[in-house]
Amino acid sequence: MDKAYKIILASGSPRRQQFFKEFDFNFEIRLKEVEEVYPEHLKAAEITNYLSELKANAFNESLAENELLITSDTIVWHNNKALGKPKDYDDAFQILKSLSNSTHEVITSVCFKTTEKSEVIHEVTKVTFSDFTDEEIHYYLKKDQPFDKAGAYGIQDWIGLIGISKIEGSYTNVVGLPTEKVYNYLTKNFVLNK
């Protein structure tokens, strides 16, 4: 019989934590500060793959044999450029202005790490925004303050209600975790403590 794994979720994101609660898995949250810097030549999913592994590697010394560590990283990829979390209000405004009336990709990578192995999966969702007025962007930034979110927006926020004309792929991926992919990976590859 395979040993049962305890899930360690290394994410401070309330959205990711909520998804794991809704999966109904037993899990523990463990956080480590990691400087999220990646080599400049990386593009799109290479960036999130690299960063999710970087976050996982911070736990190399502290993972127990029956623990399954899960880390993840999300970026918005637009005009051949990665958009992470905004630096401040003005940066958030400029990001949303650039995403307005165009299509971008939301890419999330998830790293699954045990003491024996490490594997990364990723998901790409295409999101098309309608044309925002400056007033709408200012209203949204003041109302929801999405400064902890890649691409300066949350799809579940006001701007998602009024501004998304099309979405291709996983909705939950845009929220921060491709839940269907993660659930299937976990249940196919691991015996988990329920």
Secondary structure, DSSP 8 states (H G I E B T S, - for coil): ---EEEEEE----HHHHHHHHHHT--EEE----------TT--THHHHHHHHHHHHHTTTTT--TTEEEEEEEEEEEETTEEE-S-SSHHHHHHHHHHHTTSEEEEEEEEEEE-SS-EEEEEEEEEEEE----HHHHHHHHHHH--TTSGGG--TTSHHHHHHEEEEES-HHHHHT--HHHHHHHHHHH-EE--
